[in-house]
Amino acid sequence: SDSQIVARCLYSQIGCWSAAHRCFQGRYDQIFSIAQEVFGDREKARRWLRTPPEGLGPQTPCSRLYTPQGYANIQDLLMRIDHGICF
């Protein structure tokens, strides 16, 4: 099963958001945090999430976060970038 808990929803104001959006937001927050560490800057991380990188075709990292598999792929890509393994 692809079902997994990615992040707990701690914000009461998003109680009306759909479960799919809450999952996306949890994944986005986690990936954004990792990207900030990898790129060393909030704006660079934000820009990277909205720009299609090599190997993903026309999809942005942000658009891949709607599925658990997409989240895992982006997390893996960031780890490879951080370790200098990505072209």
N, C-alpha and C positions, 0 to 999 in steps of 0.2 A: 504494500500500500504506500502511496505517496503522502499520506496524511502524517503530519508531524506538527508539534507545537513549535513555532518559530519564535514568538515573543508574546509575553503577556501584555494585554492591553491595560495600561495603568491610568489612562486619561478618561475621566468621566464625561467630558464634553464630546467624546466621539462615540458615545453609546448608541447613537442613531446610525452610525456608519454600518455598512454591510460587513458580514464576516470576511468576504473576499477583500474588501478594502482595508480592513484592520490587519489582515495577514500581509497584504502588500505594504502597508505602512510600517509594520514591524520589520519586514525584510529590508525595506528601504532604509530605515533608521540604522539597522545593523551594518548594512553594506556601506552606507554613508560614513559611519564611524571608522570602518576598516579603510575606506578610500582616503579619509583624512589622514590617517596614519601613514599610508603608503605614499601619498603625494605631498604630505606635510603642510597642507593648506586647505581651508574650507572651500574656497572658490575653485581651486584646481579640482578638488574632489567633485564638487557640484557640476563643473563643466565636463569632467570625464563621464559622469553618469548620464549626461544628455548628448554625448557625441558617440556615434558608432565607432568602436575600436576595430583594429585589424582582427579578422577571424570571426566576427559576428555578422558579417554582411551589413545590411542596412539597419539592423536593430541596435538600439541604444541599450546600454546596461540597465537603465531604469525600466525599459519596456519588458525586459526579461524577468523582472522580479514578481510578476503575477503568478508564477508557478514555482513550486518547490525545486523542480529541476533547474529552472532558469536561475533561481537564487544560488543553487550549488555551483552552477557553471560560472556565474559572476564572482562568487567567493573564490573559486579555484583560479580564475583569471587574475584576480587581485593578488593572490598568493604568488603566482608565477611572476607577475610584474615586480612584486616586492623582492623576490629572490633573483631577479635578473634572468629568468628562464623564458620570458615572453619576448617574441620578436616585435 
